[in-house]
Amino acid sequence: MVLDAMTKMWLSIAAILVMGLSVFLITFARTKTKGLLKGILSLVAFVIMLAGFLTGLISIT
């Protein structure tokens, strides 16, 4: 699959924003929550980070 330059740019920006969201979420989870909620938010943040990584990977190939 060949992507044009503008599509790659938008995918890169989306990946950066998604990874930034996951960093905010994991920071919030570790500082403001406890117990099961902390685990759930950490898992969600990990999944979001993985999605951002895959989006970034697609944008550079």
C-alpha positions as CSV (number, residue, x, y, z in Angstrom):
1,M,0.0,0.0,0.0
2,V,1.5,3.3,-1.1
3,L,0.4,6.4,0.7
4,D,0.9,10.0,-0.5
5,A,2.9,12.5,1.5
6,M,-0.1,14.3,3.0
7,T,-1.7,11.1,4.2
8,K,1.6,10.1,5.9
9,M,1.8,13.5,7.5
10,W,-1.8,13.2,8.9
11,L,-1.1,9.7,10.2
12,S,2.1,10.9,11.9
13,I,0.2,13.7,13.6
14,A,-2.6,11.3,14.7
15,A,0.0,8.9,16.1
16,I,1.7,11.7,18.1
17,L,-1.6,12.9,19.5
18,V,-2.7,9.4,20.4
19,M,0.6,8.6,22.2
20,G,0.3,11.9,24.0
21,L,-3.2,11.0,25.2
22,S,-1.9,7.7,26.5
23,V,1.0,9.4,28.4
24,F,-1.6,11.7,30.0
25,L,-3.8,8.8,30.9
26,I,-1.1,6.7,32.4
27,T,0.2,9.7,34.4
28,F,-3.3,10.3,35.7
29,A,-3.9,6.7,36.5
30,R,-0.6,6.4,38.5
31,T,-1.0,9.6,40.5
32,K,-4.7,10.0,41.1
33,T,-6.2,6.6,41.2
34,K,-5.9,3.4,43.3
35,G,-6.8,-0.3,43.0
36,L,-8.8,-1.8,40.2
37,L,-9.4,1.6,38.5
38,K,-5.7,2.2,38.3
39,G,-5.2,-1.2,36.6
40,I,-8.0,-0.6,34.1
41,L,-6.8,2.9,33.2
42,S,-3.2,1.6,32.8
43,L,-4.4,-1.2,30.5
44,V,-6.4,1.3,28.4
45,A,-3.4,3.6,28.2
46,F,-1.3,0.7,27.0
47,V,-3.8,-0.3,24.3
48,I,-4.0,3.4,23.2
49,M,-0.1,3.6,23.1
50,L,-0.1,0.4,21.0
51,A,-2.6,1.9,18.6
52,G,-0.5,5.1,18.3
53,F,2.7,3.0,17.7
54,L,1.0,1.0,14.9
55,T,-0.3,4.2,13.4
56,G,3.2,5.7,13.4
57,L,4.6,2.6,12.0
58,I,2.1,2.7,9.1
59,S,3.0,6.3,8.4
60,I,6.7,5.6,7.9
61,T,6.3,2.6,5.7
